[in-house]
Each structure stands twice: as structure tokens, then as C-alpha cells.
Amino acid sequence: MVDQQIPPGGIAALNNASSTIYCDLQMSIAQARELLALVRGLSASAQHPGLESVFRDIEEELCRSMSNLPENRL
């Protein structure tokens, strides 16, 4: 069996694509939690399969950002 590389999706694909966008947002923690719930709901609906890697990247970035807040550190 030969290992095949899986092409990156979402933000990871930025290095390989010529017509991509990058979006950097700032929001309150309350807005971040609401956006996270929205993204998880959209992902769970399976109505937008072409955006699944974007949903995953958004979720990972929101979770990473929220975990870096002083009140969330152990």
C-alpha cells in the first residue's frame, strides 16, 4: 500500500491556491461562542458539504482563541 498525500483544505490550502481569501475577525467571547454554535449547527446539517473544511477551520480557530484567554487557563 502506498501512502497518498491528502490535499489540504480550508486555510491550509492557502499556500496551494491562487484565488483564495483570508478573513481575520475580532469579536467578543460571547460572539465567539455564538458563532461557534452556528458553525457547529451548519456543519451538522450537512447542507453545505463544500464548506466542511472551512467549518472545521473556523471551529478549530475559535476554540484555540478562546482557550488562550486568561480566564480559560488552568
C-alpha positions, 0 to 999 in steps of 0.5 A: 500500500502506498501512502497518498498525500491528502490535499489540504483544505480550508486555510491550509490550502492557502499556500496551494491556491491562487484565488483564495481569501483570508478573513481575520475577525475580532469579536467578543467571547460571547460572539465567539461562542455564538458563532461557534454554535452556528458553525457547529449547527451548519456543519451538522446539517450537512447542507453545505458539504463544500464548506466542511473544511472551512467549518472545521477551520473556523471551529478549530480557530475559535476554540484555540482563541478562546482557550488562550484567554486568561480566564480559560487557563488552568 
